[in-house]
Amino acid sequence: MNHTNTVIARSANPDRRPGDCRELSALVRPGDTVMWGQSHAEPVTLMRALVAQREQIKRIRIFLGIGLTEILGPEHADAFDFLAYCGSGTNRSLARAGVLDILPVHYSRLPELIRSGRLRIDVVLLQVSPPDEHGRYSLGLAREYLVEAVRHARAIVAEVHPDVPWTYGGPYLQDGDIDLLVASDASFPETRAAEAGPVEQMIGRNVASLVEDGATLQTGIGSIPDAVMAQLHDRRDLGVHTGSIGDGVAALCEAGVVTNARKTIDTGITIGGVIMGSERTRRFAHRNPALQLRGTEYTHDPYVLRRIDRFVAINSAVEVDLTGQVNAEAIGGTYVGAVGGVGDFLRAAQISRGGVPVVALPSTAGRHSRIVTRVTGPVTVPRSDACVIVTEYGIADLRGLSIAERIPKLIALAHPDHRERLARESHARS
């Protein structure tokens, strides 16, 4: 079947009954690559069925995003080869066990890799909303790289979850687009964001000081972005163009802080790729035309992003060194983060008129400094892409600064217990 981005011009079958998950093994062939949505968009019922039927299916490859449910474990490497763009969430246990392979690419490149066949996707498993009055199933909580996978996969399998919101942005599927449709028997996974402590709150205040009225925001996930959002309730006419939509964005929209009125593209509309939030955010998203979820080819595309004025990109990192190099991927030999969209968004903010590229992180992880003499893992963001670095101790705008000028500013962002050592090591290396 030729699956496209448009609705098939036929009526949905109101009498279609859900299929049986046991039919999954007839659609997935040995050697296939299977993909599904990440975080709250994981199709839990289908994932469990795939695990249960892995002996019949034989060996396949699974492409993973951020894992939320603990369905896949290292023991399933007996039949599955795990490939992921990140080491986040439940992927971390796979990484520690040495059974996770990483695809280290910019997020914006994923659609083209799928389209070209370099990242071949044979079967896509979807979590979809109940159909609307026109028989259209929404992809619900995620578009991202799933949009391109839906266009090119040999087979589409979908589970209908009653609590998945019907969201705008397409593509919309009808019965004829879906090879196997099953009813979800899973309760919706709920996660609570870690409550922001004093360090995160201070970082949130520092980052918020960089956000002016009318700015368009991109934020990553975690306690720091939530802490930033909590500090922005006195702003006016903010916009959002981001990868993930969480409770912080939903709260600002409902409070009238995010209006998108001054956005230079998609005026009046919040743009995201995936919803990673609580029931409150799902309610906010349901049939809300002021929120549109788009594919990665739109949310992360540099030619789209460069058209956004006052674009403030707020991202995190594992560590930052004294020359301005950023490691957002690995620590201690374990892959915990991602290349992801950090490079896409930070470069967009660098060239945006009035934009601000922000990397925010606590100054320490336990007893270890996260401001380091040289990064100990991959260089995710090179020092040539100078950013504004923020910790609880302040703000260092590295744009236009030489290496010698950067060093004291970054040392000042470190915890006081580490500053003398960093200064000594930087002098020894100079």
Secondary structure, 3 states (H helix, E strand, C coil): CCCCCCCCCCCCCCCCCCCCHHHHHHHCCCCCEEEECCHHHCCHHHHHHHHHCHHHHCCEEEEECCECCCCCCHHHHHCEEEEECECCECHHHHHHCCCEEECCCCHHHHHHHHHHCCCCCCEEEEEECCCCCCCCEECCCECECHHHHHHHCCEEEEEECCCCCCCECCCEECHHHCCEEEECCCCCCCCCCCCCCHHHHHHHHHHHCCCCCCCEEEECCCHHHHHHHHCCCCCCCEEEECCEECHHHHHHHHCCCECCCCCCCCCCCEEECEECCCHHHHHHHCCCCCEEECEHHHHCCHHHHCCCCCEEEEECCCEEECCCCEECCEECCEECCECCCHHHHHHHHHHCCCCEEEEECCCEECCEECEECCCCCCCCECCCCCCEEEECCEEEECCCCCHHHHHHHHHCCCCHHHHHHHHHHHHHHC
